[in-house]
């Protein structure tokens, strides 16, 4: 079975904004949620400064589902399967 996370990271690293976010140690799904809905990155983290953030968790979870599903259905994933 293909490791989806590894292939997804490889794919996202071809996008300059995502590559920079990864290089800066940002959570990629929280970063995507922040970009998609236009709120600060910190508001899309599940934990921020050691405190649980339910809205951040929800935003991150939705972004992860969207990204993973788009990736799985993409030609990039299919050609590397």
PDB file with one MODEL, atoms N, CA, C and O in Angstrom:
MODEL        1
ATOM      1  N   UNK A   1       0.828  -1.184   0.000  1.00  0.00           N
ATOM      2  CA  UNK A   1       0.000   0.000   0.000  1.00  0.00           C
ATOM      3  C   UNK A   1       0.877   1.254   0.000  1.00  0.00           C
ATOM      4  O   UNK A   1       1.909   1.305   0.668  1.00  0.00           O
ATOM      5  N   UNK A   2       0.455   2.239  -0.745  1.00  0.00           N
ATOM      6  CA  UNK A   2       1.182   3.507  -0.847  1.00  0.00           C
ATOM      7  C   UNK A   2       1.006   4.313   0.436  1.00  0.00           C
ATOM      8  O   UNK A   2      -0.084   4.366   1.005  1.00  0.00           O
ATOM      9  N   UNK A   3       2.084   4.933   0.878  1.00  0.00           N
ATOM     10  CA  UNK A   3       2.007   5.811   2.039  1.00  0.00           C
ATOM     11  C   UNK A   3       1.480   7.165   1.567  1.00  0.00           C
ATOM     12  O   UNK A   3       2.226   7.970   1.010  1.00  0.00           O
ATOM     13  N   UNK A   4       0.189   7.407   1.796  1.00  0.00           N
ATOM     14  CA  UNK A   4      -0.458   8.617   1.308  1.00  0.00           C
ATOM     15  C   UNK A   4       0.192   9.863   1.888  1.00  0.00           C
ATOM     16  O   UNK A   4       0.439  10.821   1.157  1.00  0.00           O
ATOM     17  N   UNK A   5       0.474   9.871   3.184  1.00  0.00           N
ATOM     18  CA  UNK A   5       1.053  11.058   3.801  1.00  0.00           C
ATOM     19  C   UNK A   5       2.381  11.441   3.159  1.00  0.00           C
ATOM     20  O   UNK A   5       2.615  12.617   2.877  1.00  0.00           O
ATOM     21  N   UNK A   6       3.249  10.466   2.925  1.00  0.00           N
ATOM     22  CA  UNK A   6       4.546  10.760   2.325  1.00  0.00           C
ATOM     23  C   UNK A   6       4.381  11.297   0.911  1.00  0.00           C
ATOM     24  O   UNK A   6       5.046  12.262   0.534  1.00  0.00           O
ATOM     25  N   UNK A   7       3.501  10.680   0.125  1.00  0.00           N
ATOM     26  CA  UNK A   7       3.270  11.157  -1.234  1.00  0.00           C
ATOM     27  C   UNK A   7       2.612  12.533  -1.245  1.00  0.00           C
ATOM     28  O   UNK A   7       2.919  13.363  -2.100  1.00  0.00           O
ATOM     29  N   UNK A   8       1.721  12.771  -0.310  1.00  0.00           N
ATOM     30  CA  UNK A   8       1.059  14.066  -0.218  1.00  0.00           C
ATOM     31  C   UNK A   8       2.067  15.157   0.124  1.00  0.00           C
ATOM     32  O   UNK A   8       2.040  16.238  -0.466  1.00  0.00           O
ATOM     33  N   UNK A   9       2.943  14.883   1.061  1.00  0.00           N
ATOM     34  CA  UNK A   9       3.973  15.862   1.425  1.00  0.00           C
ATOM     35  C   UNK A   9       4.885  16.139   0.236  1.00  0.00           C
ATOM     36  O   UNK A   9       5.250  17.286  -0.019  1.00  0.00           O
ATOM     37  N   UNK A  10       5.249  15.098  -0.483  1.00  0.00           N
ATOM     38  CA  UNK A  10       6.070  15.268  -1.685  1.00  0.00           C
ATOM     39  C   UNK A  10       5.362  16.158  -2.701  1.00  0.00           C
ATOM     40  O   UNK A  10       5.974  17.049  -3.289  1.00  0.00           O
ATOM     41  N   UNK A  11       4.069  15.911  -2.902  1.00  0.00           N
ATOM     42  CA  UNK A  11       3.281  16.702  -3.845  1.00  0.00           C
ATOM     43  C   UNK A  11       3.172  18.157  -3.380  1.00  0.00           C
ATOM     44  O   UNK A  11       3.417  19.077  -4.159  1.00  0.00           O
ATOM     45  N   UNK A  12       2.804  18.364  -2.112  1.00  0.00           N
ATOM     46  CA  UNK A  12       2.627  19.726  -1.617  1.00  0.00           C
ATOM     47  C   UNK A  12       3.929  20.513  -1.609  1.00  0.00           C
ATOM     48  O   UNK A  12       3.909  21.741  -1.693  1.00  0.00           O
ATOM     49  N   UNK A  13       5.057  19.825  -1.510  1.00  0.00           N
ATOM     50  CA  UNK A  13       6.338  20.521  -1.511  1.00  0.00           C
ATOM     51  C   UNK A  13       6.663  21.132  -2.867  1.00  0.00           C
ATOM     52  O   UNK A  13       7.625  21.890  -2.992  1.00  0.00           O
ATOM     53  N   UNK A  14       5.868  20.809  -3.884  1.00  0.00           N
ATOM     54  CA  UNK A  14       6.067  21.440  -5.198  1.00  0.00           C
ATOM     55  C   UNK A  14       5.361  22.795  -5.269  1.00  0.00           C
ATOM     56  O   UNK A  14       5.584  23.563  -6.205  1.00  0.00           O
ATOM     57  N   UNK A  15       4.517  23.089  -4.289  1.00  0.00           N
ATOM     58  CA  UNK A  15       3.813  24.376  -4.229  1.00  0.00           C
ATOM     59  C   UNK A  15       4.616  25.283  -3.292  1.00  0.00           C
ATOM     60  O   UNK A  15       4.756  24.972  -2.109  1.00  0.00           O
ATOM     61  N   UNK A  16       5.148  26.405  -3.807  1.00  0.00           N
ATOM     62  CA  UNK A  16       6.062  27.230  -2.997  1.00  0.00           C
ATOM     63  C   UNK A  16       5.526  27.617  -1.620  1.00  0.00           C
ATOM     64  O   UNK A  16       6.274  27.568  -0.644  1.00  0.00           O
ATOM     65  N   UNK A  17       4.259  27.997  -1.515  1.00  0.00           N
ATOM     66  CA  UNK A  17       3.716  28.416  -0.221  1.00  0.00           C
ATOM     67  C   UNK A  17       3.695  27.263   0.782  1.00  0.00           C
ATOM     68  O   UNK A  17       3.996  27.450   1.961  1.00  0.00           O
ATOM     69  N   UNK A  18       3.340  26.087   0.310  1.00  0.00           N
ATOM     70  CA  UNK A  18       3.290  24.914   1.193  1.00  0.00           C
ATOM     71  C   UNK A  18       4.700  24.461   1.552  1.00  0.00           C
ATOM     72  O   UNK A  18       4.959  24.055   2.685  1.00  0.00           O
ATOM     73  N   UNK A  19       5.600  24.531   0.594  1.00  0.00           N
ATOM     74  CA  UNK A  19       6.990  24.159   0.861  1.00  0.00           C
ATOM     75  C   UNK A  19       7.569  25.056   1.955  1.00  0.00           C
ATOM     76  O   UNK A  19       8.227  24.575   2.877  1.00  0.00           O
ATOM     77  N   UNK A  20       7.319  26.352   1.845  1.00  0.00           N
ATOM     78  CA  UNK A  20       7.826  27.284   2.853  1.00  0.00           C
ATOM     79  C   UNK A  20       7.188  27.012   4.216  1.00  0.00           C
ATOM     80  O   UNK A  20       7.870  27.048   5.240  1.00  0.00           O
ATOM     81  N   UNK A  21       5.888  26.742   4.227  1.00  0.00           N
ATOM     82  CA  UNK A  21       5.208  26.444   5.492  1.00  0.00           C
ATOM     83  C   UNK A  21       5.827  25.219   6.152  1.00  0.00           C
ATOM     84  O   UNK A  21       6.058  25.214   7.361  1.00  0.00           O
ATOM     85  N   UNK A  22       6.097  24.177   5.361  1.00  0.00           N
ATOM     86  CA  UNK A  22       6.710  22.963   5.906  1.00  0.00           C
ATOM     87  C   UNK A  22       8.115  23.247   6.426  1.00  0.00           C
ATOM     88  O   UNK A  22       8.502  22.766   7.491  1.00  0.00           O
ATOM     89  N   UNK A  23       8.878  24.035   5.661  1.00  0.00           N
ATOM     90  CA  UNK A  23      10.235  24.374   6.086  1.00  0.00           C
ATOM     91  C   UNK A  23      10.232  25.170   7.387  1.00  0.00           C
ATOM     92  O   UNK A  23      11.175  25.093   8.174  1.00  0.00           O
ATOM     93  N   UNK A  24       9.159  25.938   7.606  1.00  0.00           N
ATOM     94  CA  UNK A  24       9.032  26.730   8.837  1.00  0.00           C
ATOM     95  C   UNK A  24       8.395  25.942   9.978  1.00  0.00           C
ATOM     96  O   UNK A  24       8.119  26.497  11.042  1.00  0.00           O
ATOM     97  N   UNK A  25       8.161  24.641   9.755  1.00  0.00           N
ATOM     98  CA  UNK A  25       7.643  23.776  10.807  1.00  0.00           C
ATOM     99  C   UNK A  25       6.150  23.922  11.074  1.00  0.00           C
ATOM    100  O   UNK A  25       5.663  23.511  12.127  1.00  0.00           O
ATOM    101  N   UNK A  26       5.423  24.506  10.123  1.00  0.00           N
ATOM    102  CA  UNK A  26       3.981  24.667  10.317  1.00  0.00           C
ATOM    103  C   UNK A  26       3.250  23.376   9.990  1.00  0.00           C
ATOM    104  O   UNK A  26       3.674  22.600   9.133  1.00  0.00           O
ATOM    105  N   UNK A  27       2.153  23.164  10.683  1.00  0.00           N
ATOM    106  CA  UNK A  27       1.280  22.038  10.393  1.00  0.00           C
ATOM    107  C   UNK A  27       0.598  22.315   9.059  1.00  0.00           C
ATOM    108  O   UNK A  27      -0.063  23.342   8.903  1.00  0.00           O
ATOM    109  N   UNK A  28       0.750  21.425   8.112  1.00  0.00           N
ATOM    110  CA  UNK A  28       0.293  21.675   6.748  1.00  0.00           C
ATOM    111  C   UNK A  28      -1.223  21.791   6.651  1.00  0.00           C
ATOM    112  O   UNK A  28      -1.730  22.580   5.855  1.00  0.00           O
ATOM    113  N   UNK A  29      -1.944  21.028   7.438  1.00  0.00           N
ATOM    114  CA  UNK A  29      -3.405  21.086   7.373  1.00  0.00           C
ATOM    115  C   UNK A  29      -3.934  22.363   8.038  1.00  0.00           C
ATOM    116  O   UNK A  29      -4.906  22.948   7.559  1.00  0.00           O
ATOM    117  N   UNK A  30      -3.318  22.789   9.111  1.00  0.00           N
ATOM    118  CA  UNK A  30      -3.701  24.058   9.725  1.00  0.00           C
ATOM    119  C   UNK A  30      -3.353  25.217   8.807  1.00  0.00           C
ATOM    120  O   UNK A  30      -4.097  26.194   8.718  1.00  0.00           O
ATOM    121  N   UNK A  31      -2.222  25.107   8.128  1.00  0.00           N
ATOM    122  CA  UNK A  31      -1.824  26.138   7.170  1.00  0.00           C
ATOM    123  C   UNK A  31      -2.844  26.226   6.038  1.00  0.00           C
ATOM    124  O   UNK A  31      -3.250  27.320   5.646  1.00  0.00           O
ATOM    125  N   UNK A  32      -3.255  25.076   5.517  1.00  0.00           N
ATOM    126  CA  UNK A  32      -4.241  25.049   4.433  1.00  0.00           C
ATOM    127  C   UNK A  32      -5.571  25.643   4.880  1.00  0.00           C
ATOM    128  O   UNK A  32      -6.196  26.403   4.140  1.00  0.00           O
ATOM    129  N   UNK A  33      -6.003  25.298   6.092  1.00  0.00           N
ATOM    130  CA  UNK A  33      -7.260  25.846   6.620  1.00  0.00           C
ATOM    131  C   UNK A  33      -7.164  27.360   6.734  1.00  0.00           C
ATOM    132  O   UNK A  33      -8.104  28.071   6.377  1.00  0.00           O
ATOM    133  N   UNK A  34      -6.056  27.848   7.219  1.00  0.00           N
ATOM    134  CA  UNK A  34      -5.842  29.278   7.361  1.00  0.00           C
ATOM    135  C   UNK A  34      -5.928  29.987   6.009  1.00  0.00           C
ATOM    136  O   UNK A  34      -6.582  31.022   5.874  1.00  0.00           O
ATOM    137  N   UNK A  35      -5.265  29.419   5.030  1.00  0.00           N
ATOM    138  CA  UNK A  35      -5.276  29.994   3.686  1.00  0.00           C
ATOM    139  C   UNK A  35      -6.680  29.956   3.073  1.00  0.00           C
ATOM    140  O   UNK A  35      -7.103  30.910   2.420  1.00  0.00           O
ATOM    141  N   UNK A  36      -7.386  28.865   3.285  1.00  0.00           N
ATOM    142  CA  UNK A  36      -8.702  28.677   2.657  1.00  0.00           C
ATOM    143  C   UNK A  36      -9.769  29.604   3.227  1.00  0.00           C
ATOM    144  O   UNK A  36     -10.603  30.125   2.487  1.00  0.00           O
ATOM    145  N   UNK A  37      -9.741  29.809   4.543  1.00  0.00           N
ATOM    146  CA  UNK A  37     -10.820  30.602   5.128  1.00  0.00           C
ATOM    147  C   UNK A  37     -10.379  32.000   5.552  1.00  0.00           C
ATOM    148  O   UNK A  37     -11.190  32.792   6.033  1.00  0.00           O
ATOM    149  N   UNK A  38      -9.107  32.300   5.375  1.00  0.00           N
ATOM    150  CA  UNK A  38      -8.626  33.657   5.618  1.00  0.00           C
ATOM    151  C   UNK A  38      -8.567  34.080   7.074  1.00  0.00           C
ATOM    152  O   UNK A  38      -8.841  35.233   7.411  1.00  0.00           O
ATOM    153  N   UNK A  39      -8.208  33.144   7.928  1.00  0.00           N
ATOM    154  CA  UNK A  39      -8.000  33.482   9.341  1.00  0.00           C
ATOM    155  C   UNK A  39      -6.545  33.181   9.693  1.00  0.00           C
ATOM    156  O   UNK A  39      -5.880  32.416   8.994  1.00  0.00           O
ATOM    157  N   UNK A  40      -6.054  33.780  10.770  1.00  0.00           N
ATOM    158  CA  UNK A  40      -4.663  33.516  11.144  1.00  0.00           C
ATOM    159  C   UNK A  40      -4.392  32.024  11.372  1.00  0.00           C
ATOM    160  O   UNK A  40      -5.256  31.277  11.832  1.00  0.00           O
ATOM    161  N   UNK A  41      -3.183  31.626  11.041  1.00  0.00           N
ATOM    162  CA  UNK A  41      -2.743  30.239  11.192  1.00  0.00           C
ATOM    163  C   UNK A  41      -3.020  29.713  12.592  1.00  0.00           C
ATOM    164  O   UNK A  41      -3.485  28.584  12.752  1.00  0.00           O
ATOM    165  N   UNK A  42      -2.737  30.524  13.606  1.00  0.00           N
ATOM    166  CA  UNK A  42      -2.899  30.105  15.003  1.00  0.00           C
ATOM    167  C   UNK A  42      -4.345  29.721  15.324  1.00  0.00           C
ATOM    168  O   UNK A  42      -4.583  28.899  16.209  1.00  0.00           O
ATOM    169  N   UNK A  43      -5.305  30.307  14.615  1.00  0.00           N
ATOM    170  CA  UNK A  43      -6.713  29.994  14.849  1.00  0.00           C
ATOM    171  C   UNK A  43      -7.133  28.675  14.200  1.00  0.00           C
ATOM    172  O   UNK A  43      -8.271  28.235  14.363  1.00  0.00           O
ATOM    173  N   UNK A  44      -6.225  28.053  13.471  1.00  0.00           N
ATOM    174  CA  UNK A  44      -6.509  26.771  12.822  1.00  0.00           C
ATOM    175  C   UNK A  44      -5.715  25.626  13.438  1.00  0.00           C
ATOM    176  O   UNK A  44      -5.724  24.511  12.916  1.00  0.00           O
ATOM    177  N   UNK A  45      -5.038  25.892  14.531  1.00  0.00           N
ATOM    178  CA  UNK A  45      -4.297  24.855  15.243  1.00  0.00           C
ATOM    179  C   UNK A  45      -5.202  24.171  16.247  1.00  0.00           C
ATOM    180  O   UNK A  45      -6.048  24.810  16.871  1.00  0.00           O
ATOM    181  N   UNK A  46      -5.021  22.870  16.402  1.00  0.00           N
ATOM    182  CA  UNK A  46      -5.789  22.128  17.405  1.00  0.00           C
ATOM    183  C   UNK A  46      -5.338  22.517  18.814  1.00  0.00           C
ATOM    184  O   UNK A  46      -6.151  22.621  19.732  1.00  0.00           O
ATOM    185  N   UNK A  47      -4.044  22.728  18.967  1.00  0.00           N
ATOM    186  CA  UNK A  47      -3.481  23.187  20.235  1.00  0.00           C
ATOM    187  C   UNK A  47      -2.648  24.423  19.951  1.00  0.00           C
ATOM    188  O   UNK A  47      -1.798  24.420  19.061  1.00  0.00           O
ATOM    189  N   UNK A  48      -2.895  25.476  20.709  1.00  0.00           N
ATOM    190  CA  UNK A  48      -2.146  26.714  20.537  1.00  0.00           C
ATOM    191  C   UNK A  48      -1.657  27.165  21.908  1.00  0.00           C
ATOM    192  O   UNK A  48      -2.454  27.443  22.804  1.00  0.00           O
ATOM    193  N   UNK A  49      -0.355  27.232  22.057  1.00  0.00           N
ATOM    194  CA  UNK A  49       0.270  27.581  23.341  1.00  0.00           C
ATOM    195  C   UNK A  49      -0.190  26.649  24.453  1.00  0.00           C
ATOM    196  O   UNK A  49      -0.421  27.081  25.582  1.00  0.00           O
ATOM    197  N   UNK A  50      -0.320  25.371  24.126  1.00  0.00           N
ATOM    198  CA  UNK A  50      -0.691  24.366  25.109  1.00  0.00           C
ATOM    199  C   UNK A  50      -2.174  24.304  25.439  1.00  0.00           C
ATOM    200  O   UNK A  50      -2.588  23.483  26.258  1.00  0.00           O
ATOM    201  N   UNK A  51      -2.980  25.153  24.818  1.00  0.00           N
ATOM    202  CA  UNK A  51      -4.414  25.161  25.078  1.00  0.00           C
ATOM    203  C   UNK A  51      -5.168  24.524  23.917  1.00  0.00           C
ATOM    204  O   UNK A  51      -4.860  24.761  22.749  1.00  0.00           O
ATOM    205  N   UNK A  52      -6.151  23.719  24.263  1.00  0.00           N
ATOM    206  CA  UNK A  52      -6.985  23.054  23.264  1.00  0.00           C
ATOM    207  C   UNK A  52      -7.892  24.078  22.588  1.00  0.00           C
ATOM    208  O   UNK A  52      -8.496  24.921  23.252  1.00  0.00           O
ATOM    209  N   UNK A  53      -7.980  23.996  21.266  1.00  0.00           N
ATOM    210  CA  UNK A  53      -8.776  24.932  20.478  1.00  0.00           C
ATOM    211  C   UNK A  53      -9.736  24.127  19.606  1.00  0.00           C
ATOM    212  O   UNK A  53      -9.344  23.634  18.548  1.00  0.00           O
ATOM    213  N   UNK A  54     -10.983  23.991  20.035  1.00  0.00           N
ATOM    214  CA  UNK A  54     -11.930  23.146  19.308  1.00  0.00           C
ATOM    215  C   UNK A  54     -12.208  23.680  17.899  1.00  0.00           C
ATOM    216  O   UNK A  54     -12.332  22.895  16.960  1.00  0.00           O
ATOM    217  N   UNK A  55     -12.305  24.987  17.742  1.00  0.00           N
ATOM    218  CA  UNK A  55     -12.534  25.548  16.399  1.00  0.00           C
ATOM    219  C   UNK A  55     -11.336  25.267  15.499  1.00  0.00           C
ATOM    220  O   UNK A  55     -11.498  24.957  14.318  1.00  0.00           O
ATOM    221  N   UNK A  56     -10.155  25.376  16.051  1.00  0.00           N
ATOM    222  CA  UNK A  56      -8.955  25.063  15.289  1.00  0.00           C
ATOM    223  C   UNK A  56      -8.929  23.602  14.875  1.00  0.00           C
ATOM    224  O   UNK A  56      -8.551  23.269  13.752  1.00  0.00           O
ATOM    225  N   UNK A  57      -9.341  22.719  15.807  1.00  0.00           N
ATOM    226  CA  UNK A  57      -9.396  21.295  15.500  1.00  0.00           C
ATOM    227  C   UNK A  57     -10.371  21.034  14.350  1.00  0.00           C
ATOM    228  O   UNK A  57     -10.065  20.273  13.432  1.00  0.00           O
ATOM    229  N   UNK A  58     -11.534  21.661  14.405  1.00  0.00           N
ATOM    230  CA  UNK A  58     -12.541  21.468  13.353  1.00  0.00           C
ATOM    231  C   UNK A  58     -12.032  21.979  12.010  1.00  0.00           C
ATOM    232  O   UNK A  58     -12.191  21.312  10.987  1.00  0.00           O
ATOM    233  N   UNK A  59     -11.428  23.151  12.012  1.00  0.00           N
ATOM    234  CA  UNK A  59     -10.891  23.730  10.767  1.00  0.00           C
ATOM    235  C   UNK A  59      -9.806  22.834  10.175  1.00  0.00           C
ATOM    236  O   UNK A  59      -9.793  22.575   8.972  1.00  0.00           O
ATOM    237  N   UNK A  60      -8.892  22.363  11.032  1.00  0.00           N
ATOM    238  CA  UNK A  60      -7.804  21.498  10.571  1.00  0.00           C
ATOM    239  C   UNK A  60      -8.359  20.189  10.020  1.00  0.00           C
ATOM    240  O   UNK A  60      -7.910  19.716   8.975  1.00  0.00           O
ATOM    241  N   UNK A  61      -9.329  19.603  10.713  1.00  0.00           N
ATOM    242  CA  UNK A  61      -9.903  18.324  10.299  1.00  0.00           C
ATOM    243  C   UNK A  61     -10.564  18.447   8.919  1.00  0.00           C
ATOM    244  O   UNK A  61     -10.389  17.575   8.067  1.00  0.00           O
ATOM    245  N   UNK A  62     -11.313  19.515   8.702  1.00  0.00           N
ATOM    246  CA  UNK A  62     -11.968  19.723   7.411  1.00  0.00           C
ATOM    247  C   UNK A  62     -10.928  19.909   6.315  1.00  0.00           C
ATOM    248  O   UNK A  62     -11.041  19.320   5.240  1.00  0.00           O
ATOM    249  N   UNK A  63      -9.912  20.732   6.586  1.00  0.00           N
ATOM    250  CA  UNK A  63      -8.864  20.951   5.586  1.00  0.00           C
ATOM    251  C   UNK A  63      -8.153  19.645   5.240  1.00  0.00           C
ATOM    252  O   UNK A  63      -7.854  19.394   4.072  1.00  0.00           O
ATOM    253  N   UNK A  64      -7.881  18.816   6.241  1.00  0.00           N
ATOM    254  CA  UNK A  64      -7.199  17.546   5.986  1.00  0.00           C
ATOM    255  C   UNK A  64      -8.058  16.642   5.114  1.00  0.00           C
ATOM    256  O   UNK A  64      -7.562  16.032   4.167  1.00  0.00           O
ATOM    257  N   UNK A  65      -9.347  16.554   5.434  1.00  0.00           N
ATOM    258  CA  UNK A  65     -10.233  15.709   4.621  1.00  0.00           C
ATOM    259  C   UNK A  65     -10.262  16.167   3.171  1.00  0.00           C
ATOM    260  O   UNK A  65     -10.173  15.348   2.256  1.00  0.00           O
ATOM    261  N   UNK A  66     -10.386  17.460   2.961  1.00  0.00           N
ATOM    262  CA  UNK A  66     -10.444  17.995   1.602  1.00  0.00           C
ATOM    263  C   UNK A  66      -9.141  17.718   0.856  1.00  0.00           C
ATOM    264  O   UNK A  66      -9.163  17.224  -0.271  1.00  0.00           O
ATOM    265  N   UNK A  67      -8.021  18.031   1.473  1.00  0.00           N
ATOM    266  CA  UNK A  67      -6.727  17.854   0.811  1.00  0.00           C
ATOM    267  C   UNK A  67      -6.459  16.383   0.500  1.00  0.00           C
ATOM    268  O   UNK A  67      -6.057  16.059  -0.617  1.00  0.00           O
ATOM    269  N   UNK A  68      -6.671  15.502   1.450  1.00  0.00           N
ATOM    270  CA  UNK A  68      -6.403  14.082   1.234  1.00  0.00           C
ATOM    271  C   UNK A  68      -7.320  13.535   0.134  1.00  0.00           C
ATOM    272  O   UNK A  68      -6.865  12.790  -0.734  1.00  0.00           O
ATOM    273  N   UNK A  69      -8.601  13.898   0.165  1.00  0.00           N
ATOM    274  CA  UNK A  69      -9.514  13.400  -0.862  1.00  0.00           C
ATOM    275  C   UNK A  69      -9.173  13.941  -2.247  1.00  0.00           C
ATOM    276  O   UNK A  69      -9.232  13.204  -3.231  1.00  0.00           O
ATOM    277  N   UNK A  70      -8.823  15.208  -2.331  1.00  0.00           N
ATOM    278  CA  UNK A  70      -8.407  15.759  -3.625  1.00  0.00           C
ATOM    279  C   UNK A  70      -7.149  15.067  -4.123  1.00  0.00           C
ATOM    280  O   UNK A  70      -7.024  14.757  -5.308  1.00  0.00           O
ATOM    281  N   UNK A  71      -6.221  14.829  -3.207  1.00  0.00           N
ATOM    282  CA  UNK A  71      -4.969  14.184  -3.593  1.00  0.00           C
ATOM    283  C   UNK A  71      -5.195  12.756  -4.071  1.00  0.00           C
ATOM    284  O   UNK A  71      -4.645  12.343  -5.092  1.00  0.00           O
ATOM    285  N   UNK A  72      -6.003  12.005  -3.334  1.00  0.00           N
ATOM    286  CA  UNK A  72      -6.260  10.613  -3.709  1.00  0.00           C
ATOM    287  C   UNK A  72      -6.905  10.530  -5.093  1.00  0.00           C
ATOM    288  O   UNK A  72      -6.642   9.597  -5.851  1.00  0.00           O
ATOM    289  N   UNK A  73      -7.739  11.496  -5.412  1.00  0.00           N
ATOM    290  CA  UNK A  73      -8.422  11.501  -6.701  1.00  0.00           C
ATOM    291  C   UNK A  73      -7.644  12.222  -7.797  1.00  0.00           C
ATOM    292  O   UNK A  73      -8.129  12.347  -8.922  1.00  0.00           O
ATOM    293  N   UNK A  74      -6.456  12.692  -7.481  1.00  0.00           N
ATOM    294  CA  UNK A  74      -5.662  13.429  -8.469  1.00  0.00           C
ATOM    295  C   UNK A  74      -4.870  12.487  -9.368  1.00  0.00           C
ATOM    296  O   UNK A  74      -4.628  11.328  -9.031  1.00  0.00           O
ATOM    297  N   UNK A  75      -4.485  13.002 -10.488  1.00  0.00           N
ATOM    298  CA  UNK A  75      -3.630  12.239 -11.410  1.00  0.00           C
ATOM    299  C   UNK A  75      -2.261  11.993 -10.793  1.00  0.00           C
ATOM    300  O   UNK A  75      -1.634  10.973 -11.081  1.00  0.00           O
ATOM    301  N   UNK A  76      -1.785  12.905  -9.951  1.00  0.00           N
ATOM    302  CA  UNK A  76      -0.479  12.743  -9.315  1.00  0.00           C
ATOM    303  C   UNK A  76      -0.448  11.451  -8.492  1.00  0.00           C
ATOM    304  O   UNK A  76       0.486  10.656  -8.595  1.00  0.00           O
ATOM    305  N   UNK A  77      -1.476  11.262  -7.686  1.00  0.00           N
ATOM    306  CA  UNK A  77      -1.519  10.065  -6.846  1.00  0.00           C
ATOM    307  C   UNK A  77      -1.672   8.817  -7.709  1.00  0.00           C
ATOM    308  O   UNK A  77      -1.002   7.813  -7.469  1.00  0.00           O
ATOM    309  N   UNK A  78      -2.542   8.870  -8.704  1.00  0.00           N
ATOM    310  CA  UNK A  78      -2.805   7.689  -9.534  1.00  0.00           C
ATOM    311  C   UNK A  78      -1.577   7.264 -10.322  1.00  0.00           C
ATOM    312  O   UNK A  78      -1.334   6.070 -10.497  1.00  0.00           O
ATOM    313  N   UNK A  79      -0.800   8.229 -10.798  1.00  0.00           N
ATOM    314  CA  UNK A  79       0.388   7.849 -11.579  1.00  0.00           C
ATOM    315  C   UNK A  79       1.515   7.322 -10.714  1.00  0.00           C
ATOM    316  O   UNK A  79       2.411   6.640 -11.213  1.00  0.00           O
ATOM    317  N   UNK A  80       1.484   7.637  -9.382  1.00  0.00           N
ATOM    318  CA  UNK A  80       2.505   7.146  -8.474  1.00  0.00           C
ATOM    319  C   UNK A  80       2.055   5.933  -7.671  1.00  0.00           C
ATOM    320  O   UNK A  80       2.775   5.465  -6.789  1.00  0.00           O
ATOM    321  N   UNK A  81       0.886   5.434  -7.971  1.00  0.00           N
ATOM    322  CA  UNK A  81       0.327   4.298  -7.239  1.00  0.00           C
ATOM    323  C   UNK A  81       1.012   3.010  -7.672  1.00  0.00           C
ATOM    324  O   UNK A  81       0.681   1.936  -7.169  1.00  0.00           O
TER     325      UNK A  81
ENDMDL
END
